Structures are given as C-alpha cells and as structure tokens.
Amino acid sequence: MWYPDKDFVVWVHDVMLERFGGFPGFERGLDCFDVILAKVKAMRGLYRKAAVLLREMVLSRIFTDGNHRTAYEVTKTFLEVNGGNMKVTDLREVITFIKGIMYYSIDEIEALLKYGEVPKRP
C-alpha cells in the first residue's frame, strides 16, 4: 500500500496555494504528519485509513493556510493510487463537509469517502 510522505504533502500544499492562493508557511509543522501517518497505518481497510488521513490532516493544522484543500487532495490521491476513489461527486458538499469535519465520526467520514453519503447535521 502506498502512503504519502512529507515531501508529497508539501508539494500538494504548494500546488494548492499556487492554484487557489493563500499564505505559505507552517502553523504546527510537518512533524505532526508522522503521528498522522502512524494512525493511518494502524487502521484496517483503505477507506478507514483515508478517513483518518483526511480528518487528522484537517484538524492538525500543519500549514498556515490551505489545510482543507491539501488534506482533500492528499486523501483523494491516497485512495486513487491504492485502487479506490472518492465516491462523493459534489465538490461543494465535500468542502462544506471538510470545514465541519470535527463534528463527524470516523465512521461517517469513511461512509462519505466510500459511498458518497454526506451525513446531515441538524
């Protein structure tokens, strides 16, 4: 199974800033990515691993700006390289979901990635 490394994460972040704008630099730094990757590797199943990767990257605030976009692209690539794909097709729904990801369980995030089911919150 392929896992993203720090260089890939930084490259994706740079591409996202170039494409959409934003502020370069680190908020917490790349060292927390080692912890994220260890959590991902401890999970079973591709979509479960991807759910942890997405949630942890968003919540860890590695970068000053562009964390949501970077986490989305890294997770999408992780799925594709490993033979899966993100089933949700409405990018606006995904962005809204990611902005509120702290309110969703890993099971709900996994369902979004695997089946395209966006959980509704009251």
C-alpha angles and dihedrals in degrees: 000000000000119000125189116248129210093265091055092049091051091047092051090048091051091050091049092051091047092049100040106016128236141137121304124223141063131291100184099000136232097289090083089061088072089060091046092051092049090053091048093050091050091060125090121228131032098256093045090053090048091050091054091045093052096044096044095046092052095045096043094064094212093171135044090238138002098043095136095049093043093049091049094050094043091050093045090051091046090056095045096047089050095050101265135098140206106263098199109094105182105088092196090057091049093050092048090048094050092049088058097035093125088070094057130080123233087252091057093046090048090051090052092052096041103038105015092243110150107203113230121225123206 
